[in-house]
Amino acid sequence: MERILITPRSLSKGGHPALALLEAAGYSLAMPAPGAIPDEAALIAALPGCVGWLAGVEPVSERVLEAADRLRVISRNGTGVDNLPLRAIEDRGIELRRAEGTNARGVAELALALTLAGLRQIVWTHEGMRKGEWPRQIGREMCEATIGIVGLGAIGATLAQLCLDLGAKVRGYDPFANAERVVHANFTRVDLEEAITGVDAISLHAPMPEDGRPLITAARLAAMAPATVLVNTARAGLVDAGALLAALDSGRVACYATDVFETEPPMPSPLFGHPKVVLTSHIGGFTDASVERSTVRAVANLLDALARDAH
């Protein structure tokens, strides 16, 4: 019986109805790290003999792919592929499928929640109340705010519409999205510099630059309006961590809220311990609806690719 590797944390404990479709198609399922992110050794041990891989956010090295002696397709239960060695996958002739757009609503709603938390200082106020204090800092309303959105893919465009529905003005930057991606009287397509300067909050929804350098540099942080809220549900490397820490200390950035990290869980650091930083544990797409949509699409992509490959 041919095997399929299952590694997303939300699926690797088994039991999801969509996985039964794989078994009904005659495949056995390998789950080397139930409910957890498998490490390199676990992946290398599990991959031999697998023809398909339903993959999550686990880091995948070229060494891992060397163990993939029969692998024909990798199907991501999400959109991002930064964790995968794309050149090695292509060189080995392995097909790569993505469940594009399936978690867009979940991630966009979290980005909105983090933006609101920053504009209203919710976490800071909560922490003060827990200490017996009575902290009160004047907030900003969305209907009076200008939001900069960097990246207008499925997630960024969904967030733009949510912000527009709440009365905000939105500036969107994306050199590749078509002109009809977001259409609204309060929406403006701008360049990157205009998207991040003179706005109340910025939300990042872009891939990493090809050169691997941060998009939000010290110079761009310095150009932001005082007390900008910066939200990152895309990729940790988009922001220069050292420059961000300085911007938080100076008040240039009023709040940094992030759902993404270089390693999961992240190691303690001065940035993550900063009182103006809000952390969530990569839960953007971790909603019942997003997981369901992503899983169903990823399984369908996997079965389609294997069926076509068989012919």
C-alpha positions as CSV (number, residue, x, y, z in Angstrom):
1,M,0.0,0.0,0.0
2,E,1.4,3.4,-1.0
3,R,1.9,5.9,1.9
4,I,1.1,9.6,2.4
5,L,2.9,11.6,5.0
6,I,0.7,13.9,7.2
7,T,2.5,16.6,9.1
8,P,0.3,19.6,9.8
9,R,-0.3,20.0,13.5
10,S,-4.0,20.4,13.0
11,L,-4.2,17.0,11.2
12,S,-1.5,14.8,12.5
13,K,-3.5,13.4,15.4
14,G,-5.8,11.9,12.8
15,G,-9.6,11.8,12.7
16,H,-10.3,14.5,10.2
17,P,-13.0,13.3,7.7
18,A,-11.0,14.5,4.7
19,L,-8.1,12.2,5.6
20,A,-10.5,9.3,5.3
21,L,-10.7,10.2,1.6
22,L,-7.0,9.4,1.3
23,E,-7.5,6.0,3.0
24,A,-10.5,5.3,0.8
25,A,-8.3,5.9,-2.2
26,G,-6.0,3.1,-1.0
27,Y,-3.3,5.1,0.8
28,S,-1.9,4.5,4.2
29,L,-1.2,7.5,6.4
30,A,2.1,8.2,8.2
31,M,2.0,10.7,11.1
32,P,5.4,10.9,12.7
33,A,4.7,13.7,15.2
34,P,1.0,13.7,16.2
35,G,-0.1,17.2,17.1
36,A,3.4,18.7,16.9
37,I,5.9,20.0,14.3
38,P,8.2,17.1,13.2
39,D,11.9,17.7,13.3
40,E,14.3,16.9,10.6
41,A,15.1,13.5,11.9
42,A,11.5,12.5,12.1
43,L,10.9,13.6,8.6
44,I,13.9,11.8,7.2
45,A,12.7,8.6,9.0
46,A,9.1,8.9,7.8
47,L,9.6,10.0,4.1
48,P,11.1,6.8,2.5
49,G,8.3,5.1,0.6
50,C,5.9,8.0,0.7
51,V,4.4,9.0,-2.7
52,G,2.5,12.1,-1.3
53,W,3.0,14.6,1.5
54,L,0.3,16.7,3.0
55,A,2.6,19.3,4.5
56,G,2.3,22.1,7.1
57,V,4.7,24.8,8.3
58,E,7.5,22.5,9.4
59,P,11.0,23.5,8.2
60,V,12.1,21.2,5.3
61,S,15.7,21.0,4.4
62,E,17.3,19.5,1.3
63,R,18.6,16.7,3.5
64,V,14.9,15.8,4.2
65,L,14.2,15.6,0.4
66,E,17.1,13.3,-0.1
67,A,15.1,10.7,1.9
68,A,12.1,11.1,-0.4
69,D,12.8,8.2,-2.7
70,R,9.3,7.9,-4.1
71,L,7.7,11.3,-3.4
72,R,5.6,12.7,-6.3
73,V,3.7,15.5,-4.8
74,I,3.8,17.9,-1.8
75,S,0.4,19.5,-1.0
76,R,0.5,22.4,1.5
77,N,-2.6,22.9,3.6
78,G,-2.0,26.6,3.3
79,T,-0.4,29.2,1.0
80,G,3.1,29.9,2.3
81,V,6.0,27.8,1.0
82,D,8.9,29.7,2.7
83,N,9.6,26.6,4.7
84,L,10.2,24.5,1.6
85,P,13.4,24.1,-0.5
86,L,11.8,25.1,-3.7
87,R,14.8,24.6,-6.0
88,A,15.4,21.1,-4.6
89,I,11.7,20.2,-5.1
90,E,11.8,21.4,-8.7
91,D,15.1,19.6,-9.4
92,R,13.6,16.3,-8.1
93,G,10.5,16.7,-10.3
94,I,8.2,16.8,-7.3
95,E,4.9,18.6,-7.9
96,L,4.0,21.4,-5.4
97,R,0.4,22.3,-4.7
98,R,-0.9,25.0,-2.4
99,A,-4.4,25.5,-0.8
100,E,-4.4,29.2,-1.9
101,G,-6.8,31.6,-0.2
102,T,-8.4,29.0,2.1
103,N,-7.2,30.6,5.3
104,A,-7.5,34.2,4.1
105,R,-10.5,35.1,6.3
106,G,-9.0,33.6,9.5
107,V,-5.7,35.4,9.1
108,A,-7.3,38.7,8.0
109,E,-9.6,38.6,11.0
110,L,-6.6,38.1,13.4
111,A,-4.8,40.9,11.7
112,L,-7.8,43.1,12.2
113,A,-8.0,42.1,15.9
114,L,-4.3,42.8,16.4
115,T,-4.7,46.2,14.7
116,L,-7.6,47.1,17.0
117,A,-5.7,45.9,20.0
118,G,-2.9,48.2,19.1
119,L,-5.0,51.2,18.4
120,R,-6.9,50.8,21.7
121,Q,-4.0,49.6,23.8
122,I,-6.0,46.6,24.9
123,V,-3.2,44.3,26.0
124,W,-1.3,47.1,27.8
125,T,-4.5,48.1,29.6
126,H,-5.4,44.5,30.5
127,E,-1.9,43.9,32.0
128,G,-2.1,47.1,34.1
129,M,-5.6,46.1,35.4
130,R,-4.2,42.7,36.4
131,K,-1.6,44.5,38.5
132,G,-4.2,46.5,40.3
133,E,-3.5,49.6,38.3
134,W,-6.0,51.8,36.4
135,P,-4.2,52.5,33.1
136,R,-6.0,54.8,30.6
137,Q,-4.5,55.8,27.4
138,I,-6.6,57.6,24.7
139,G,-7.2,55.4,21.7
140,R,-7.9,55.8,18.0
141,E,-11.1,54.7,16.2
142,M,-11.0,52.8,12.9
143,C,-13.4,55.2,11.3
144,E,-10.8,58.0,11.8
145,A,-7.8,55.8,11.0
146,T,-5.7,55.3,7.9
147,I,-4.4,51.8,7.5
148,G,-1.5,50.8,5.3
149,I,-1.6,47.2,3.9
150,V,1.6,45.7,2.4
151,G,0.5,42.9,0.1
152,L,-2.9,42.5,-1.5
153,G,-3.1,38.8,-2.0
154,A,-6.1,37.0,-0.6
155,I,-5.3,37.9,3.0
156,G,-4.3,41.5,2.5
157,A,-7.3,42.2,0.2
158,T,-9.7,40.6,2.8
159,L,-8.2,42.7,5.5
160,A,-8.5,45.8,3.4
161,Q,-12.2,45.2,2.9
162,L,-12.8,44.6,6.6
163,C,-11.1,47.9,7.5
164,L,-13.0,49.7,4.8
165,D,-16.3,48.3,6.2
166,L,-15.3,49.8,9.5
167,G,-14.9,53.2,8.0
168,A,-11.1,53.4,7.7
169,K,-9.1,54.8,4.9
170,V,-6.8,52.2,3.4
171,R,-3.6,52.5,1.4
172,G,-2.6,49.3,-0.3
173,Y,0.8,48.3,-1.8
174,D,1.3,45.4,-4.1
175,P,3.3,45.5,-7.3
176,F,1.7,42.4,-8.7
177,A,-2.0,42.5,-7.7
178,N,-4.5,43.6,-10.4
179,A,-6.2,47.0,-10.3
180,E,-9.5,45.5,-9.4
181,R,-8.2,43.6,-6.3
182,V,-9.8,46.1,-4.0
183,V,-12.3,48.8,-5.2
184,H,-13.6,51.4,-2.8
185,A,-13.8,55.2,-2.5
186,N,-11.6,55.1,0.6
187,F,-9.0,52.7,-0.9
188,T,-5.9,54.0,-2.7
189,R,-3.1,52.0,-4.4
190,V,0.2,53.5,-3.5
191,D,3.9,52.6,-3.4
192,L,5.6,51.0,-0.4
193,E,6.8,54.2,1.1
194,E,3.4,55.9,1.0
195,A,1.8,52.7,2.4
196,I,3.9,52.9,5.6
197,T,4.3,56.6,6.2
198,G,1.7,58.9,7.7
199,V,-0.6,56.0,8.6
200,D,-2.0,54.9,11.9
201,A,-1.4,51.2,11.5
202,I,0.4,48.9,9.0
203,S,-0.3,45.3,8.4
204,L,2.1,43.1,6.5
205,H,0.9,40.4,4.1
206,A,3.9,40.1,1.7
207,P,6.4,37.3,0.9
208,M,10.0,37.7,1.8
209,P,12.1,39.7,-0.7
210,E,14.2,37.5,-2.9
211,D,17.4,38.8,-1.3
212,G,16.1,37.7,2.1
213,R,16.6,41.1,3.6
214,P,13.9,42.8,5.8
215,L,11.3,44.9,4.0
216,I,10.7,47.0,7.1
217,T,14.2,48.4,7.6
218,A,15.6,50.9,10.2
219,A,15.1,53.7,7.6
220,R,11.5,52.8,6.9
221,L,10.8,52.5,10.7
222,A,12.2,56.0,11.2
223,A,10.0,57.4,8.4
224,M,6.8,56.1,10.0
225,A,4.5,58.5,11.9
226,P,4.9,58.6,15.7
227,A,2.9,55.9,17.5
228,T,2.3,53.7,14.4
229,V,0.8,50.2,15.1
230,L,2.7,47.5,13.2
231,V,1.0,44.1,12.6
232,N,2.8,41.1,11.1
233,T,0.9,37.9,10.3
234,A,3.1,37.2,7.3
235,R,6.7,36.4,7.9
236,A,9.0,37.3,10.8
237,G,11.9,38.2,8.6
238,L,10.0,41.1,7.0
239,V,10.9,43.3,9.9
240,D,14.4,44.2,11.1
241,A,14.2,43.0,14.7
242,G,16.9,45.2,16.1
243,A,15.7,48.4,14.5
244,L,12.1,47.5,15.6
245,L,13.2,47.2,19.2
246,A,14.7,50.7,19.0
247,A,11.6,52.1,17.4
248,L,9.5,50.6,20.2
249,D,11.7,52.2,22.8
250,S,11.5,55.6,21.1
251,G,7.7,55.5,20.6
252,R,8.0,55.6,16.8
253,V,6.1,52.2,16.9
254,A,3.4,52.2,19.6
255,C,2.7,48.5,19.3
256,Y,4.2,45.6,17.4
257,A,1.7,42.7,17.1
258,T,2.9,39.5,15.5
259,D,1.7,35.9,14.8
260,V,4.9,34.8,13.1
261,F,8.4,33.8,14.3
262,E,11.7,32.6,12.9
263,T,11.4,29.5,15.1
264,E,8.3,28.0,16.8
265,P,8.0,28.4,19.7
266,P,10.3,31.4,19.7
267,M,13.2,31.8,22.2
268,P,12.9,34.5,24.8
269,S,14.3,37.8,23.6
270,P,14.3,41.5,24.5
271,L,11.9,42.1,21.6
272,F,9.3,39.5,22.6
273,G,9.6,40.6,26.3
274,H,8.9,44.3,25.4
275,P,5.8,45.7,27.0
276,K,4.6,47.1,23.7
277,V,4.7,43.8,21.9
278,V,1.7,41.6,21.4
279,L,2.3,37.9,20.6
280,T,0.0,35.2,19.3
281,S,1.2,31.6,18.6
282,H,0.8,31.4,14.8
283,I,-3.0,31.1,15.1
284,G,-3.9,33.2,12.1
285,G,-5.3,30.4,10.0
286,F,-6.0,28.2,13.1
287,T,-9.8,28.5,13.0
288,D,-12.3,25.7,12.5
289,A,-13.4,27.2,9.2
290,S,-9.9,27.9,7.9
291,V,-8.6,24.5,8.9
292,E,-11.6,22.8,7.2
293,R,-11.2,24.8,4.0
294,S,-7.4,24.3,3.9
295,T,-7.6,20.5,4.6
296,V,-10.3,19.8,2.1
297,R,-8.4,21.7,-0.6
298,A,-5.1,20.2,0.2
299,V,-6.5,16.6,0.2
300,A,-8.2,17.3,-3.2
301,N,-5.0,18.7,-4.6
302,L,-3.1,15.7,-3.4
303,L,-5.5,13.2,-4.9
304,D,-5.7,15.1,-8.1
305,A,-1.9,15.3,-8.5
306,L,-1.4,11.6,-7.7
307,A,-4.2,10.5,-10.0
308,R,-2.8,12.5,-12.9
309,D,0.7,11.3,-12.2
310,A,-0.5,7.7,-12.3
311,H,-1.7,8.2,-15.9
